[in-house]
Amino acid sequence: MNICVRPATEADIGAIFDIRTSVRENHLSLEQLADLGVTPAAISQAIAAAPCLWIAEVDGQPAAFAMADADDACVFAAFVRPGLEGRGLGRMLMAKAEAYLFATHRTIWLVTDGNSRASGFYRKLGWLPVAALDGGDVRFEKHTP
């Protein structure tokens, strides 16, 4: 199994949406994403503005991605295609996103469902829960080492 993590390009936008809509937990359809302002045009703008999105490929095929918002100091998204979890893709992508955010911030954050597998994953990476939010979500923070 050959794994490569690289910055995303506009050519990856279709794969990013394919991965995002394939997940079991925190699943959103294309329509639901569009309602939240997450569209191919918005992702294209983000990629053009900064190196804020990374793709993990397994044997040359897009398998996972992570996206960070440097202005807001947050990890905006991190998703792994079902069936490819547990291979270190999420960990590698989070390392890229964290390094990107820590380059300009001392504290970074993310929000996820407190009862999700992602919640446990972030805890294992050293993220600390700091606030319970509406709908069962939890805000996690991590401070520069």
Wavefront OBJ file of the C-alpha trace (Angstrom):
o trace
v 0.000 0.000 0.000
v 1.529 3.277 -1.154
v 0.328 6.390 0.741
v 0.968 9.934 -0.451
v -0.208 13.128 1.271
v -0.111 16.243 -0.879
v -1.719 19.662 -1.232
v -5.067 19.522 -3.024
v -5.585 21.149 -6.404
v -8.704 22.181 -8.271
v -8.544 18.822 -10.060
v -9.256 17.165 -6.675
v -12.548 18.940 -5.980
v -14.716 16.114 -7.337
v -12.839 13.554 -5.230
v -13.143 15.770 -2.142
v -16.924 15.872 -2.488
v -17.024 12.144 -3.259
v -15.103 11.376 -0.045
v -17.179 13.843 2.009
v -20.505 12.367 0.882
v -19.296 8.760 1.335
v -18.743 8.875 5.098
v -21.101 7.165 7.536
v -20.721 9.505 10.519
v -21.542 13.164 10.010
v -22.852 12.333 6.558
v -24.105 15.255 4.483
v -25.452 15.172 0.951
v -24.287 17.525 -1.782
v -27.475 19.533 -1.254
v -26.896 19.801 2.487
v -23.300 20.883 1.930
v -24.442 23.521 -0.565
v -26.965 24.817 1.985
v -23.992 25.340 4.329
v -22.044 27.171 1.634
v -19.711 24.245 0.944
v -19.722 24.175 -2.837
v -17.161 23.352 -5.510
v -16.772 27.098 -6.137
v -16.112 27.772 -2.444
v -13.538 24.976 -2.252
v -11.905 26.243 -5.439
v -11.614 29.723 -3.920
v -10.101 28.321 -0.725
v -7.505 26.295 -2.636
v -6.594 29.320 -4.759
v -6.222 31.559 -1.698
v -3.970 29.370 0.460
v -2.496 25.874 0.775
v -5.273 24.912 3.190
v -6.441 21.529 1.903
v -4.579 18.233 1.696
v -5.392 14.922 0.010
v -4.207 11.500 1.119
v -3.943 9.005 -1.705
v -3.710 5.251 -1.374
v -2.119 3.610 -4.389
v -2.750 6.774 -6.402
v -6.452 7.059 -5.503
v -7.875 9.878 -3.311
v -8.811 8.323 0.019
v -9.047 11.147 2.570
v -8.747 14.897 2.967
v -8.368 17.610 5.581
v -9.018 21.324 5.339
v -8.007 24.156 7.659
v -9.063 27.793 7.938
v -6.013 29.868 8.874
v -8.011 33.050 9.463
v -10.209 31.300 12.018
v -7.476 28.954 13.380
v -9.668 25.892 12.896
v -9.603 22.491 11.292
v -12.634 22.843 9.053
v -12.881 19.241 7.816
v -11.154 15.871 8.064
v -12.693 12.829 6.393
v -11.513 9.342 5.428
v -13.287 7.189 2.854
v -15.095 4.255 4.515
v -13.043 1.083 4.369
v -9.763 2.982 4.554
v -9.958 4.044 8.206
v -7.251 2.866 10.579
v -4.397 3.162 8.088
v -2.939 6.415 9.436
v -4.443 8.679 6.774
v -6.331 10.851 9.254
v -3.281 11.156 11.493
v -1.081 12.244 8.562
v -3.636 14.772 7.347
v -4.165 16.210 10.817
v -0.393 16.667 11.162
v -0.446 18.791 7.980
v -3.459 20.834 9.115
v -2.057 21.373 12.610
v 1.357 22.468 11.332
v -0.332 24.884 8.926
v -2.437 26.422 11.697
v 0.313 26.477 14.323
v 2.476 28.488 11.936
v 0.269 31.497 12.737
v -1.696 30.574 15.900
v -0.874 29.384 19.402
v -4.307 27.794 19.911
v -6.293 25.973 17.235
v -9.745 24.439 17.391
v -12.310 22.167 15.780
v -15.869 21.022 16.431
v -17.223 17.496 16.176
v -20.001 15.315 17.551
v -19.053 14.369 21.085
v -20.291 10.804 20.568
v -18.524 10.179 17.266
v -15.472 8.059 16.527
v -13.841 11.324 15.437
v -14.123 12.618 19.005
v -11.995 9.734 20.276
v -9.570 10.134 17.381
v -8.984 13.808 18.176
v -8.476 13.018 21.865
v -5.792 10.476 20.914
v -4.061 13.227 18.935
v -3.930 15.455 22.023
v -6.962 17.650 21.373
v -8.779 18.709 24.543
v -12.551 19.171 24.835
v -13.236 22.693 26.080
v -16.966 23.277 25.544
v -20.163 21.347 25.003
v -22.205 22.881 22.189
v -25.774 22.547 20.984
v -26.780 19.290 19.341
v -24.160 17.167 21.104
v -21.180 18.817 19.432
v -17.975 19.481 21.347
v -15.375 22.174 20.751
v -11.840 20.841 20.979
v -8.684 22.902 21.247
v -5.006 22.204 20.916
v -2.191 24.489 21.997
v 1.187 24.887 20.372
v 3.707 22.440 21.827
l 1 2 3 4 5 6 7 8 9 10 11 12 13 14 15 16 17 18 19 20 21 22 23 24 25 26 27 28 29 30 31 32 33 34 35 36 37 38 39 40 41 42 43 44 45 46 47 48 49 50 51 52 53 54 55 56 57 58 59 60 61 62 63 64 65 66 67 68 69 70 71 72 73 74 75 76 77 78 79 80 81 82 83 84 85 86 87 88 89 90 91 92 93 94 95 96 97 98 99 100 101 102 103 104 105 106 107 108 109 110 111 112 113 114 115 116 117 118 119 120 121 122 123 124 125 126 127 128 129 130 131 132 133 134 135 136 137 138 139 140 141 142 143 144 145
